[in-house]
Amino acid sequence: MAVRLKPGKAKQIFTQGQVREAGKYRDVVVVMRLPNLIGFRAKGCKTIYWLTVEACYYKAVEASVALEKREKQKLKKQKGK
């Protein structure tokens, strides 16, 4: 999905992902701002948590590697039994 941004403007994308914030389950809103910022906030809340595109990339890689490692350990444990 391509999102077009104009300089100085932020684009908000409403997702169906949910988090628990302020005692309720709320949808996650993704805020994109040029040149390379991505923000996350809970719908109905004002606080935006900002990350750079590079930080998002590295966190995604870390999560993927950790998942693969857990799966390998699980298989190794099952083979040992």
C-alpha positions in Angstrom: 0.0 0.0 0.0 1.6 3.3 -1.1 0.9 6.3 1.0 1.6 9.8 -0.4 2.9 12.4 2.0 3.3 16.1 1.6 6.1 17.9 3.3 5.1 19.2 6.8 2.0 17.0 6.9 1.4 13.8 8.8 -0.7 10.9 7.5 -2.7 8.8 10.0 -3.5 5.2 9.3 -6.1 3.5 11.5 -5.3 -0.2 12.0 -7.2 -3.1 13.6 -4.3 -4.0 15.9 -5.3 -3.4 19.5 -3.4 -2.5 22.7 -4.5 -2.0 26.3 -4.1 1.7 27.1 -5.7 3.7 29.9 -7.8 0.8 31.1 -9.4 0.0 27.7 -8.5 -2.0 24.6 -7.9 0.6 21.8 -7.0 0.4 18.1 -3.5 1.4 17.2 -3.1 4.4 14.9 0.1 4.7 12.8 1.3 8.3 12.1 3.7 8.8 9.2 5.8 12.0 9.0 8.5 12.9 6.5 11.4 12.4 6.1 11.6 9.2 8.1 9.5 9.1 11.2 6.8 6.6 12.1 4.6 7.2 15.2 2.3 4.9 17.1 -0.6 5.9 19.4 -3.7 4.4 20.8 -7.0 5.7 19.3 -8.4 8.3 21.7 -5.0 9.0 23.3 -2.8 12.0 22.5 0.7 10.5 23.2 2.5 9.5 20.1 5.6 7.2 20.4 8.0 8.1 17.6 10.5 5.8 15.9 12.7 6.3 12.8 12.2 4.0 9.8 15.6 2.5 10.5 14.6 1.7 14.1 11.4 0.0 12.9 13.4 -2.1 10.4 15.9 -3.3 13.0 13.1 -4.1 15.6 11.4 -6.2 12.9 14.6 -8.0 12.1 15.3 -8.7 15.8 11.7 -10.1 16.2 12.1 -12.3 13.2 15.5 -13.7 14.3 14.2 -14.3 17.8 11.2 -16.2 16.5 13.4 -18.4 14.3 15.7 -19.1 17.2 12.7 -20.1 19.4 11.4 -22.4 16.7 14.9 -24.0 16.3 15.1 -24.6 20.0 11.7 -26.1 20.1 12.6 -28.5 17.3 15.9 -29.4 19.0 14.1 -30.0 22.3 11.5 -32.3 20.6 14.2 -34.3 18.8 16.0 -34.8 22.1 13.0 -36.5 23.7 
